[in-house]
Amino acid sequence: MTQQSRRFLRLPEVKQKSGYQRTAIYEKIQRGEFPKPYPLGPRAVGWLAEEIEAWIDKRIEAAGGAK
């Protein structure tokens, strides 16, 4: 993936893609089971889209599914 195609996802999109609510996402981050967000400003964070997609791919593989 090129640097130009990278983008940050905000929490509503991460919730939609992962199927988890805010509390579950942050609990999984604390346990090292979910990608950490990056600070975007004093009160804003975002997740790299490619890291969320990779996390989803790992869940599919762990369940025995194909990519």
Secondary structure, DSSP 8 states (H G I E B T S, - for coil): --GGG--EE-HHHHHHHH---HHHHHHHHHTT-S---EEEETTEEEEEHHHHHHHHHHHHHHTT---
